[in-house]
Amino acid sequence: DMQGNLYVTTDEAAVWKLSIETGEATKVCGQGVKDATGDTTWLSTYGVAYAPQNGILFISDTKQHLIKAVDPTTGGVRNALGQAGKSGHEGDGEALHHVRLTSPHSLA
């Protein structure tokens, strides 16, 4: 991010901020429990991308077929793209919540 932090996802379904300057690790979101209820839960975190214009992290939740948006300052999470638990290849030209993805992973 703009402060020199690195964000990583783990197989424990969490997102961590690593401070390059201090060496500290801070959990940003995710409870570390793999279940599928609600926006703040995760099944399989895989990829992460940072949007410098607004500071939002985009995280792929591969097994839920979603891209989630995370505010690292508040830990707030919302579904940004896809339909939870519904895979597919449809929705071109549709609203973001109508799009269906199949196992999204790497983000840039």
Biopython code that builds the backbone (N, CA, C, O; Angstrom):
import numpy as np
from Bio.PDB.StructureBuilder import StructureBuilder

atoms = [
    (1, "ASP", "N", (0.832, -1.188, 0.000)),
    (1, "ASP", "CA", (0.000, 0.000, 0.000)),
    (1, "ASP", "C", (0.877, 1.252, 0.000)),
    (1, "ASP", "O", (2.097, 1.157, -0.132)),
    (2, "MET", "N", (0.269, 2.399, 0.145)),
    (2, "MET", "CA", (1.000, 3.662, 0.077)),
    (2, "MET", "C", (1.907, 3.884, 1.291)),
    (2, "MET", "O", (2.792, 4.738, 1.250)),
    (3, "GLN", "N", (1.697, 3.126, 2.367)),
    (3, "GLN", "CA", (2.537, 3.230, 3.555)),
    (3, "GLN", "C", (3.628, 2.165, 3.584)),
    (3, "GLN", "O", (4.371, 2.064, 4.560)),
    (4, "GLY", "N", (3.726, 1.378, 2.529)),
    (4, "GLY", "CA", (4.770, 0.363, 2.462)),
    (4, "GLY", "C", (4.417, -0.945, 3.147)),
    (4, "GLY", "O", (5.310, -1.716, 3.498)),
    (5, "ASN", "N", (3.135, -1.210, 3.344)),
    (5, "ASN", "CA", (2.705, -2.469, 3.944)),
    (5, "ASN", "C", (2.459, -3.504, 2.856)),
    (5, "ASN", "O", (2.151, -3.167, 1.713)),
    (6, "LEU", "N", (2.598, -4.740, 3.227)),
    (6, "LEU", "CA", (2.326, -5.863, 2.335)),
    (6, "LEU", "C", (1.129, -6.615, 2.895)),
    (6, "LEU", "O", (1.060, -6.854, 4.101)),
    (7, "TYR", "N", (0.185, -6.991, 2.038)),
    (7, "TYR", "CA", (-0.998, -7.733, 2.468)),
    (7, "TYR", "C", (-0.914, -9.144, 1.926)),
    (7, "TYR", "O", (-0.590, -9.349, 0.757)),
    (8, "VAL", "N", (-1.206, -10.123, 2.781)),
    (8, "VAL", "CA", (-1.147, -11.522, 2.369)),
    (8, "VAL", "C", (-2.407, -12.242, 2.826)),
    (8, "VAL", "O", (-3.035, -11.874, 3.818)),
    (9, "THR", "N", (-2.757, -13.278, 2.075)),
    (9, "THR", "CA", (-3.858, -14.147, 2.461)),
    (9, "THR", "C", (-3.274, -15.459, 2.932)),
    (9, "THR", "O", (-2.174, -15.843, 2.534)),
    (10, "THR", "N", (-4.015, -16.142, 3.780)),
    (10, "THR", "CA", (-3.525, -17.411, 4.325)),
    (10, "THR", "C", (-4.554, -18.509, 4.103)),
    (10, "THR", "O", (-5.726, -18.235, 3.844)),
    (11, "ASP", "N", (-4.108, -19.746, 4.208)),
    (11, "ASP", "CA", (-5.050, -20.854, 4.063)),
    (11, "ASP", "C", (-5.927, -21.021, 5.296)),
    (11, "ASP", "O", (-6.794, -21.894, 5.316)),
    (12, "GLU", "N", (-5.723, -20.208, 6.318)),
    (12, "GLU", "CA", (-6.624, -20.194, 7.474)),
    (12, "GLU", "C", (-7.749, -19.186, 7.267)),
    (12, "GLU", "O", (-8.438, -18.825, 8.221)),
    (13, "ALA", "N", (-7.944, -18.728, 6.025)),
    (13, "ALA", "CA", (-9.028, -17.816, 5.667)),
    (13, "ALA", "C", (-8.921, -16.482, 6.392)),
    (13, "ALA", "O", (-9.891, -16.012, 6.987)),
    (14, "ALA", "N", (-7.741, -15.874, 6.342)),
    (14, "ALA", "CA", (-7.527, -14.569, 6.956)),
    (14, "ALA", "C", (-6.679, -13.708, 6.026)),
    (14, "ALA", "O", (-5.982, -14.213, 5.146)),
    (15, "VAL", "N", (-6.758, -12.395, 6.244)),
    (15, "VAL", "CA", (-5.934, -11.432, 5.525)),
    (15, "VAL", "C", (-5.087, -10.702, 6.557)),
    (15, "VAL", "O", (-5.601, -10.195, 7.554)),
    (16, "TRP", "N", (-3.783, -10.655, 6.307)),
    (16, "TRP", "CA", (-2.834, -10.038, 7.232)),
    (16, "TRP", "C", (-2.115, -8.877, 6.578)),
    (16, "TRP", "O", (-1.810, -8.904, 5.386)),
    (17, "LYS", "N", (-1.847, -7.842, 7.389)),
    (17, "LYS", "CA", (-1.019, -6.719, 6.960)),
    (17, "LYS", "C", (0.356, -6.902, 7.589)),
    (17, "LYS", "O", (0.476, -7.061, 8.804)),
    (18, "LEU", "N", (1.386, -6.877, 6.758)),
    (18, "LEU", "CA", (2.758, -6.996, 7.230)),
    (18, "LEU", "C", (3.447, -5.653, 7.041)),
    (18, "LEU", "O", (3.559, -5.161, 5.918)),
    (19, "SER", "N", (3.904, -5.064, 8.130)),
    (19, "SER", "CA", (4.613, -3.797, 8.056)),
    (19, "SER", "C", (6.064, -4.075, 7.704)),
    (19, "SER", "O", (6.786, -4.708, 8.474)),
    (20, "ILE", "N", (6.488, -3.605, 6.550)),
    (20, "ILE", "CA", (7.868, -3.786, 6.131)),
    (20, "ILE", "C", (8.796, -2.992, 7.050)),
    (20, "ILE", "O", (9.910, -3.426, 7.341)),
    (21, "GLU", "N", (8.333, -1.829, 7.505)),
    (21, "GLU", "CA", (9.140, -0.951, 8.354)),
    (21, "GLU", "C", (9.385, -1.535, 9.741)),
    (21, "GLU", "O", (10.519, -1.538, 10.220)),
    (22, "THR", "N", (8.317, -2.035, 10.395)),
    (22, "THR", "CA", (8.450, -2.495, 11.783)),
    (22, "THR", "C", (8.550, -4.008, 11.918)),
    (22, "THR", "O", (8.986, -4.511, 12.953)),
    (23, "GLY", "N", (8.148, -4.739, 10.875)),
    (23, "GLY", "CA", (8.141, -6.193, 10.959)),
    (23, "GLY", "C", (6.915, -6.763, 11.661)),
    (23, "GLY", "O", (6.837, -7.972, 11.879)),
    (24, "GLU", "N", (5.950, -5.903, 12.021)),
    (24, "GLU", "CA", (4.741, -6.360, 12.707)),
    (24, "GLU", "C", (3.732, -6.948, 11.734)),
    (24, "GLU", "O", (3.627, -6.513, 10.588)),
    (25, "ALA", "N", (2.990, -7.946, 12.209)),
    (25, "ALA", "CA", (1.898, -8.543, 11.454)),
    (25, "ALA", "C", (0.594, -8.259, 12.196)),
    (25, "ALA", "O", (0.499, -8.459, 13.407)),
    (26, "THR", "N", (-0.422, -7.784, 11.443)),
    (26, "THR", "CA", (-1.719, -7.469, 12.025)),
    (26, "THR", "C", (-2.808, -8.116, 11.179)),
    (26, "THR", "O", (-2.819, -7.968, 9.957)),
    (27, "LYS", "N", (-3.723, -8.832, 11.828)),
    (27, "LYS", "CA", (-4.853, -9.422, 11.099)),
    (27, "LYS", "C", (-5.821, -8.314, 10.714)),
    (27, "LYS", "O", (-6.294, -7.570, 11.572)),
    (28, "VAL", "N", (-6.119, -8.204, 9.407)),
    (28, "VAL", "CA", (-7.025, -7.183, 8.906)),
    (28, "VAL", "C", (-8.466, -7.682, 8.953)),
    (28, "VAL", "O", (-9.362, -6.952, 9.378)),
    (29, "CYS", "N", (-8.691, -8.913, 8.521)),
    (29, "CYS", "CA", (-10.031, -9.474, 8.539)),
    (29, "CYS", "C", (-9.951, -10.982, 8.379)),
    (29, "CYS", "O", (-8.890, -11.553, 8.127)),
    (30, "GLY", "N", (-11.100, -11.600, 8.533)),
    (30, "GLY", "CA", (-11.160, -13.057, 8.499)),
    (30, "GLY", "C", (-10.978, -13.583, 9.908)),
    (30, "GLY", "O", (-10.160, -13.076, 10.675)),
    (31, "GLN", "N", (-11.722, -14.568, 10.228)),
    (31, "GLN", "CA", (-11.676, -15.099, 11.582)),
    (31, "GLN", "C", (-10.805, -16.331, 11.688)),
    (31, "GLN", "O", (-10.613, -16.882, 12.772)),
    (32, "GLY", "N", (-10.280, -16.759, 10.554)),
    (32, "GLY", "CA", (-9.450, -17.947, 10.587)),
    (32, "GLY", "C", (-10.248, -19.234, 10.575)),
    (32, "GLY", "O", (-9.679, -20.323, 10.641)),
    (33, "VAL", "N", (-11.569, -19.114, 10.491)),
    (33, "VAL", "CA", (-12.430, -20.284, 10.446)),
    (33, "VAL", "C", (-13.029, -20.371, 9.054)),
    (33, "VAL", "O", (-13.581, -19.391, 8.552)),
    (34, "LYS", "N", (-12.926, -21.518, 8.435)),
    (34, "LYS", "CA", (-13.449, -21.678, 7.075)),
    (34, "LYS", "C", (-14.915, -22.086, 7.118)),
    (34, "LYS", "O", (-15.232, -23.271, 7.223)),
    (35, "ASP", "N", (-15.812, -21.101, 7.037)),
    (35, "ASP", "CA", (-17.225, -21.416, 6.876)),
    (35, "ASP", "C", (-17.830, -20.399, 5.921)),
    (35, "ASP", "O", (-17.163, -19.433, 5.549)),
    (36, "ALA", "N", (-19.052, -20.592, 5.526)),
    (36, "ALA", "CA", (-19.595, -19.810, 4.419)),
    (36, "ALA", "C", (-20.818, -18.990, 4.794)),
    (36, "ALA", "O", (-21.768, -18.927, 4.013)),
    (37, "THR", "N", (-20.828, -18.361, 5.961)),
    (37, "THR", "CA", (-21.996, -17.577, 6.343)),
    (37, "THR", "C", (-21.634, -16.100, 6.428)),
    (37, "THR", "O", (-20.824, -15.711, 7.270)),
    (38, "GLY", "N", (-22.208, -15.295, 5.589)),
    (38, "GLY", "CA", (-22.041, -13.851, 5.662)),
    (38, "GLY", "C", (-20.839, -13.322, 4.904)),
    (38, "GLY", "O", (-19.957, -14.080, 4.502)),
    (39, "ASP", "N", (-20.816, -12.006, 4.715)),
    (39, "ASP", "CA", (-19.761, -11.345, 3.969)),
    (39, "ASP", "C", (-18.407, -11.399, 4.642)),
    (39, "ASP", "O", (-17.383, -11.361, 3.960)),
    (40, "THR", "N", (-18.371, -11.487, 5.961)),
    (40, "THR", "CA", (-17.092, -11.418, 6.663)),
    (40, "THR", "C", (-16.454, -12.792, 6.855)),
    (40, "THR", "O", (-15.404, -12.895, 7.489)),
    (41, "THR", "N", (-17.050, -13.819, 6.334)),
    (41, "THR", "CA", (-16.468, -15.145, 6.438)),
    (41, "THR", "C", (-15.843, -15.543, 5.112)),
    (41, "THR", "O", (-16.183, -15.004, 4.059)),
    (42, "TRP", "N", (-14.947, -16.471, 5.181)),
    (42, "TRP", "CA", (-14.147, -16.860, 4.030)),
    (42, "TRP", "C", (-14.059, -18.370, 3.947)),
    (42, "TRP", "O", (-14.048, -19.051, 4.972)),
    (43, "LEU", "N", (-13.999, -18.890, 2.754)),
    (43, "LEU", "CA", (-13.729, -20.307, 2.566)),
    (43, "LEU", "C", (-12.286, -20.522, 2.132)),
    (43, "LEU", "O", (-11.607, -21.414, 2.639)),
    (44, "SER", "N", (-11.820, -19.707, 1.197)),
    (44, "SER", "CA", (-10.510, -19.953, 0.625)),
    (44, "SER", "C", (-9.928, -18.667, 0.047)),
    (44, "SER", "O", (-10.167, -18.340, -1.115)),
    (45, "THR", "N", (-9.167, -17.940, 0.860)),
    (45, "THR", "CA", (-8.518, -16.736, 0.364)),
    (45, "THR", "C", (-7.342, -17.149, -0.503)),
    (45, "THR", "O", (-6.608, -18.079, -0.168)),
    (46, "TYR", "N", (-7.165, -16.456, -1.618)),
    (46, "TYR", "CA", (-6.113, -16.865, -2.534)),
    (46, "TYR", "C", (-5.315, -15.677, -3.058)),
    (46, "TYR", "O", (-4.103, -15.618, -2.850)),
    (47, "GLY", "N", (-5.959, -14.735, -3.728)),
    (47, "GLY", "CA", (-5.250, -13.603, -4.316)),
    (47, "GLY", "C", (-5.636, -12.302, -3.656)),
    (47, "GLY", "O", (-6.717, -12.179, -3.081)),
    (48, "VAL", "N", (-4.734, -11.316, -3.742)),
    (48, "VAL", "CA", (-5.008, -10.001, -3.178)),
    (48, "VAL", "C", (-4.488, -8.933, -4.134)),
    (48, "VAL", "O", (-3.417, -9.081, -4.723)),
    (49, "ALA", "N", (-5.263, -7.850, -4.283)),
    (49, "ALA", "CA", (-4.854, -6.696, -5.083)),
    (49, "ALA", "C", (-5.220, -5.445, -4.295)),
    (49, "ALA", "O", (-6.243, -5.408, -3.612)),
    (50, "TYR", "N", (-4.382, -4.430, -4.396)),
    (50, "TYR", "CA", (-4.575, -3.169, -3.684)),
    (50, "TYR", "C", (-4.975, -2.083, -4.673)),
    (50, "TYR", "O", (-4.348, -1.944, -5.723)),
    (51, "ALA", "N", (-6.008, -1.314, -4.351)),
    (51, "ALA", "CA", (-6.450, -0.193, -5.176)),
    (51, "ALA", "C", (-5.949, 1.102, -4.533)),
    (51, "ALA", "O", (-6.544, 1.568, -3.561)),
    (52, "PRO", "N", (-4.874, 1.691, -5.051)),
    (52, "PRO", "CA", (-4.280, 2.860, -4.400)),
    (52, "PRO", "C", (-5.177, 4.098, -4.368)),
    (52, "PRO", "O", (-5.005, 4.949, -3.495)),
    (53, "GLN", "N", (-6.117, 4.218, -5.285)),
    (53, "GLN", "CA", (-6.975, 5.406, -5.314)),
    (53, "GLN", "C", (-7.909, 5.486, -4.115)),
    (53, "GLN", "O", (-8.298, 6.585, -3.719)),
    (54, "ASN", "N", (-8.279, 4.351, -3.525)),
    (54, "ASN", "CA", (-9.166, 4.391, -2.358)),
    (54, "ASN", "C", (-8.704, 3.510, -1.201)),
    (54, "ASN", "O", (-9.371, 3.455, -0.168)),
    (55, "GLY", "N", (-7.580, 2.822, -1.356)),
    (55, "GLY", "CA", (-7.028, 2.014, -0.270)),
    (55, "GLY", "C", (-7.735, 0.697, -0.034)),
    (55, "GLY", "O", (-7.469, 0.030, 0.966)),
    (56, "ILE", "N", (-8.620, 0.306, -0.918)),
    (56, "ILE", "CA", (-9.381, -0.933, -0.744)),
    (56, "ILE", "C", (-8.552, -2.124, -1.238)),
    (56, "ILE", "O", (-7.842, -2.034, -2.239)),
    (57, "LEU", "N", (-8.661, -3.234, -0.517)),
    (57, "LEU", "CA", (-8.056, -4.492, -0.938)),
    (57, "LEU", "C", (-9.133, -5.329, -1.602)),
    (57, "LEU", "O", (-10.270, -5.370, -1.132)),
    (58, "PHE", "N", (-8.784, -5.990, -2.681)),
    (58, "PHE", "CA", (-9.692, -6.944, -3.312)),
    (58, "PHE", "C", (-9.085, -8.322, -3.116)),
    (58, "PHE", "O", (-7.928, -8.564, -3.463)),
    (59, "ILE", "N", (-9.885, -9.223, -2.554)),
    (59, "ILE", "CA", (-9.425, -10.555, -2.187)),
    (59, "ILE", "C", (-10.277, -11.584, -2.911)),
    (59, "ILE", "O", (-11.505, -11.487, -2.908)),
    (60, "SER", "N", (-9.638, -12.569, -3.529)),
    (60, "SER", "CA", (-10.415, -13.642, -4.140)),
    (60, "SER", "C", (-10.720, -14.697, -3.084)),
    (60, "SER", "O", (-9.830, -15.150, -2.365)),
    (61, "ASP", "N", (-11.976, -15.075, -3.004)),
    (61, "ASP", "CA", (-12.426, -16.174, -2.157)),
    (61, "ASP", "C", (-12.802, -17.289, -3.127)),
    (61, "ASP", "O", (-13.949, -17.407, -3.557)),
    (62, "THR", "N", (-11.816, -18.089, -3.452)),
    (62, "THR", "CA", (-11.895, -19.041, -4.554)),
    (62, "THR", "C", (-13.046, -20.030, -4.410)),
    (62, "THR", "O", (-13.783, -20.257, -5.369)),
    (63, "LYS", "N", (-13.211, -20.613, -3.250)),
    (63, "LYS", "CA", (-14.242, -21.644, -3.088)),
    (63, "LYS", "C", (-15.655, -21.083, -3.018)),
    (63, "LYS", "O", (-16.620, -21.812, -3.246)),
    (64, "GLN", "N", (-15.793, -19.787, -2.703)),
    (64, "GLN", "CA", (-17.123, -19.175, -2.714)),
    (64, "GLN", "C", (-17.424, -18.512, -4.047)),
    (64, "GLN", "O", (-18.532, -18.013, -4.247)),
    (65, "HIS", "N", (-16.443, -18.497, -4.984)),
    (65, "HIS", "CA", (-16.623, -17.910, -6.315)),
    (65, "HIS", "C", (-16.883, -16.405, -6.221)),
    (65, "HIS", "O", (-17.733, -15.868, -6.932)),
    (66, "LEU", "N", (-16.138, -15.726, -5.329)),
    (66, "LEU", "CA", (-16.335, -14.299, -5.076)),
    (66, "LEU", "C", (-15.023, -13.518, -5.114)),
    (66, "LEU", "O", (-13.944, -14.071, -4.902)),
    (67, "ILE", "N", (-15.143, -12.227, -5.387)),
    (67, "ILE", "CA", (-14.106, -11.255, -5.099)),
    (67, "ILE", "C", (-14.690, -10.364, -4.010)),
    (67, "ILE", "O", (-15.774, -9.806, -4.180)),
    (68, "LYS", "N", (-13.984, -10.228, -2.899)),
    (68, "LYS", "CA", (-14.457, -9.402, -1.797)),
    (68, "LYS", "C", (-13.631, -8.131, -1.713)),
    (68, "LYS", "O", (-12.446, -8.129, -2.044)),
    (69, "ALA", "N", (-14.259, -7.052, -1.268)),
    (69, "ALA", "CA", (-13.585, -5.780, -1.049)),
    (69, "ALA", "C", (-13.405, -5.593, 0.451)),
    (69, "ALA", "O", (-14.347, -5.763, 1.225)),
    (70, "VAL", "N", (-12.185, -5.241, 0.855)),
    (70, "VAL", "CA", (-11.857, -5.092, 2.269)),
    (70, "VAL", "C", (-11.287, -3.697, 2.502)),
    (70, "VAL", "O", (-10.382, -3.262, 1.789)),
    (71, "ASP", "N", (-11.814, -3.006, 3.491)),
    (71, "ASP", "CA", (-11.226, -1.741, 3.919)),
    (71, "ASP", "C", (-10.233, -2.068, 5.027)),
    (71, "ASP", "O", (-10.651, -2.420, 6.130)),
    (72, "PRO", "N", (-8.933, -1.963, 4.769)),
    (72, "PRO", "CA", (-7.957, -2.382, 5.776)),
    (72, "PRO", "C", (-7.919, -1.491, 7.010)),
    (72, "PRO", "O", (-7.385, -1.903, 8.040)),
    (73, "THR", "N", (-8.466, -0.289, 6.938)),
    (73, "THR", "CA", (-8.469, 0.567, 8.126)),
    (73, "THR", "C", (-9.578, 0.195, 9.100)),
    (73, "THR", "O", (-9.422, 0.356, 10.310)),
    (74, "THR", "N", (-10.708, -0.308, 8.574)),
    (74, "THR", "CA", (-11.830, -0.668, 9.444)),
    (74, "THR", "C", (-12.043, -2.169, 9.554)),
    (74, "THR", "O", (-12.702, -2.635, 10.484)),
    (75, "GLY", "N", (-11.483, -2.943, 8.601)),
    (75, "GLY", "CA", (-11.738, -4.378, 8.555)),
    (75, "GLY", "C", (-13.066, -4.712, 7.910)),
    (75, "GLY", "O", (-13.455, -5.878, 7.859)),
    (76, "GLY", "N", (-13.777, -3.687, 7.410)),
    (76, "GLY", "CA", (-15.067, -3.913, 6.766)),
    (76, "GLY", "C", (-14.914, -4.726, 5.489)),
    (76, "GLY", "O", (-13.978, -4.521, 4.717)),
    (77, "VAL", "N", (-15.841, -5.645, 5.279)),
    (77, "VAL", "CA", (-15.796, -6.547, 4.128)),
    (77, "VAL", "C", (-17.142, -6.519, 3.420)),
    (77, "VAL", "O", (-18.196, -6.484, 4.055)),
    (78, "ARG", "N", (-17.084, -6.535, 2.077)),
    (78, "ARG", "CA", (-18.320, -6.672, 1.297)),
    (78, "ARG", "C", (-18.024, -7.512, 0.073)),
    (78, "ARG", "O", (-16.887, -7.562, -0.395)),
    (79, "ASN", "N", (-19.036, -8.164, -0.441)),
    (79, "ASN", "CA", (-18.889, -8.898, -1.693)),
    (79, "ASN", "C", (-18.851, -7.872, -2.821)),
    (79, "ASN", "O", (-19.782, -7.083, -2.979)),
    (80, "ALA", "N", (-17.764, -7.885, -3.613)),
    (80, "ALA", "CA", (-17.599, -6.908, -4.684)),
    (80, "ALA", "C", (-18.015, -7.463, -6.042)),
    (80, "ALA", "O", (-18.519, -6.724, -6.887)),
    (81, "LEU", "N", (-17.809, -8.746, -6.253)),
    (81, "LEU", "CA", (-18.088, -9.338, -7.553)),
    (81, "LEU", "C", (-18.402, -10.812, -7.378)),
    (81, "LEU", "O", (-17.686, -11.529, -6.680)),
    (82, "GLY", "N", (-19.473, -11.259, -8.011)),
    (82, "GLY", "CA", (-19.847, -12.664, -7.959)),
    (82, "GLY", "C", (-21.025, -12.925, -7.048)),
    (82, "GLY", "O", (-21.517, -12.034, -6.356)),
    (83, "GLN", "N", (-21.465, -14.173, -7.066)),
    (83, "GLN", "CA", (-22.571, -14.635, -6.237)),
    (83, "GLN", "C", (-22.052, -15.760, -5.350)),
    (83, "GLN", "O", (-21.530, -16.758, -5.847)),
    (84, "ALA", "N", (-22.195, -15.601, -4.054)),
    (84, "ALA", "CA", (-21.651, -16.567, -3.101)),
    (84, "ALA", "C", (-22.136, -17.981, -3.384)),
    (84, "ALA", "O", (-23.337, -18.250, -3.421)),
    (85, "GLY", "N", (-21.174, -18.878, -3.582)),
    (85, "GLY", "CA", (-21.477, -20.281, -3.764)),
    (85, "GLY", "C", (-22.004, -20.667, -5.137)),
    (85, "GLY", "O", (-22.332, -21.831, -5.366)),
    (86, "LYS", "N", (-22.090, -19.697, -6.064)),
    (86, "LYS", "CA", (-22.646, -19.981, -7.392)),
    (86, "LYS", "C", (-21.579, -19.742, -8.448)),
    (86, "LYS", "O", (-21.238, -18.596, -8.743)),
    (87, "SER", "N", (-21.057, -20.811, -9.011)),
    (87, "SER", "CA", (-20.031, -20.669, -10.035)),
    (87, "SER", "C", (-20.679, -20.536, -11.410)),
    (87, "SER", "O", (-21.838, -20.902, -11.606)),
    (88, "GLY", "N", (-19.913, -20.010, -12.348)),
    (88, "GLY", "CA", (-20.399, -19.876, -13.708)),
    (88, "GLY", "C", (-19.569, -18.880, -14.488)),
    (88, "GLY", "O", (-18.596, -18.320, -13.984)),
    (89, "HIS", "N", (-19.968, -18.677, -15.705)),
    (89, "HIS", "CA", (-19.291, -17.738, -16.590)),
    (89, "HIS", "C", (-20.338, -16.864, -17.263)),
    (89, "HIS", "O", (-20.476, -16.873, -18.487)),
    (90, "GLU", "N", (-21.067, -16.119, -16.463)),
    (90, "GLU", "CA", (-22.124, -15.300, -17.025)),
    (90, "GLU", "C", (-22.191, -13.957, -16.328)),
    (90, "GLU", "O", (-21.689, -13.797, -15.215)),
    (91, "GLY", "N", (-22.812, -12.996, -16.985)),
    (91, "GLY", "CA", (-23.015, -11.697, -16.388)),
    (91, "GLY", "C", (-22.348, -10.558, -17.109)),
    (91, "GLY", "O", (-22.322, -9.438, -16.600)),
    (92, "ASP", "N", (-21.802, -10.814, -18.291)),
    (92, "ASP", "CA", (-21.186, -9.737, -19.060)),
    (92, "ASP", "C", (-22.197, -8.623, -19.272)),
    (92, "ASP", "O", (-23.277, -8.861, -19.812)),
    (93, "GLY", "N", (-21.862, -7.415, -18.855)),
    (93, "GLY", "CA", (-22.762, -6.280, -18.979)),
    (93, "GLY", "C", (-23.765, -6.164, -17.843)),
    (93, "GLY", "O", (-24.566, -5.230, -17.828)),
    (94, "GLU", "N", (-23.741, -7.083, -16.900)),
    (94, "GLU", "CA", (-24.683, -7.091, -15.770)),
    (94, "GLU", "C", (-24.112, -6.314, -14.584)),
    (94, "GLU", "O", (-22.935, -5.952, -14.575)),
    (95, "ALA", "N", (-24.956, -6.065, -13.588)),
    (95, "ALA", "CA", (-24.496, -5.490, -12.326)),
    (95, "ALA", "C", (-23.510, -6.456, -11.670)),
    (95, "ALA", "O", (-23.616, -7.670, -11.848)),
    (96, "LEU", "N", (-22.560, -5.924, -10.918)),
    (96, "LEU", "CA", (-21.496, -6.746, -10.348)),
    (96, "LEU", "C", (-22.005, -7.914, -9.510)),
    (96, "LEU", "O", (-21.405, -8.989, -9.524)),
    (97, "HIS", "N", (-23.108, -7.717, -8.777)),
    (97, "HIS", "CA", (-23.617, -8.796, -7.929)),
    (97, "HIS", "C", (-24.358, -9.869, -8.736)),
    (97, "HIS", "O", (-24.753, -10.887, -8.167)),
    (98, "HIS", "N", (-24.557, -9.672, -10.039)),
    (98, "HIS", "CA", (-25.197, -10.683, -10.885)),
    (98, "HIS", "C", (-24.176, -11.546, -11.621)),
    (98, "HIS", "O", (-24.518, -12.602, -12.155)),
    (99, "VAL", "N", (-22.935, -11.098, -11.649)),
    (99, "VAL", "CA", (-21.883, -11.835, -12.348)),
    (99, "VAL", "C", (-21.605, -13.145, -11.622)),
    (99, "VAL", "O", (-21.655, -13.214, -10.394)),
    (100, "ARG", "N", (-21.313, -14.177, -12.396)),
    (100, "ARG", "CA", (-20.893, -15.459, -11.807)),
    (100, "ARG", "C", (-19.468, -15.748, -12.229)),
    (100, "ARG", "O", (-19.115, -15.635, -13.403)),
    (101, "LEU", "N", (-18.665, -16.118, -11.264)),
    (101, "LEU", "CA", (-17.260, -16.462, -11.467)),
    (101, "LEU", "C", (-17.065, -17.921, -11.119)),
    (101, "LEU", "O", (-17.854, -18.497, -10.370)),
    (102, "THR", "N", (-16.029, -18.514, -11.654)),
    (102, "THR", "CA", (-15.669, -19.884, -11.283)),
    (102, "THR", "C", (-14.263, -19.861, -10.698)),
    (102, "THR", "O", (-13.284, -19.637, -11.410)),
    (103, "SER", "N", (-14.181, -20.092, -9.413)),
    (103, "SER", "CA", (-12.913, -20.230, -8.687)),
    (103, "SER", "C", (-11.899, -19.129, -8.995)),
    (103, "SER", "O", (-10.788, -19.430, -9.432)),
    (104, "PRO", "N", (-12.261, -17.843, -8.776)),
    (104, "PRO", "CA", (-11.282, -16.788, -9.028)),
    (104, "PRO", "C", (-10.096, -16.926, -8.090)),
    (104, "PRO", "O", (-10.254, -17.316, -6.933)),
    (105, "HIS", "N", (-8.912, -16.608, -8.587)),
    (105, "HIS", "CA", (-7.748, -16.725, -7.703)),
    (105, "HIS", "C", (-6.802, -15.552, -7.862)),
    (105, "HIS", "O", (-6.868, -14.629, -7.051)),
    (106, "SER", "N", (-5.942, -15.528, -8.837)),
    (106, "SER", "CA", (-4.929, -14.485, -8.942)),
    (106, "SER", "C", (-5.546, -13.150, -9.344)),
    (106, "SER", "O", (-6.364, -13.087, -10.262)),
    (107, "LEU", "N", (-5.153, -12.092, -8.658)),
    (107, "LEU", "CA", (-5.623, -10.735, -8.941)),
    (107, "LEU", "C", (-4.420, -9.855, -9.220)),
    (107, "LEU", "O", (-3.315, -10.133, -8.754)),
    (108, "ALA", "N", (-4.634, -8.805, -9.973)),
    (108, "ALA", "CA", (-3.525, -7.866, -10.251)),
    (108, "ALA", "C", (-4.009, -6.443, -10.080)),
    (108, "ALA", "O", (-3.238, -5.502, -10.266)),
]
sb = StructureBuilder()
sb.init_structure("model")
sb.init_model(0)
sb.init_chain("A")
sb.init_seg("    ")
for serial, (resi, resn, name, xyz) in enumerate(atoms, 1):
    if name == "N":
        sb.init_residue(resn, " ", resi, " ")
    sb.init_atom(name, np.array(xyz, "f"), 0.0, 1.0, " ", f" {name:<3s}", serial, name[0])
structure = sb.get_structure()
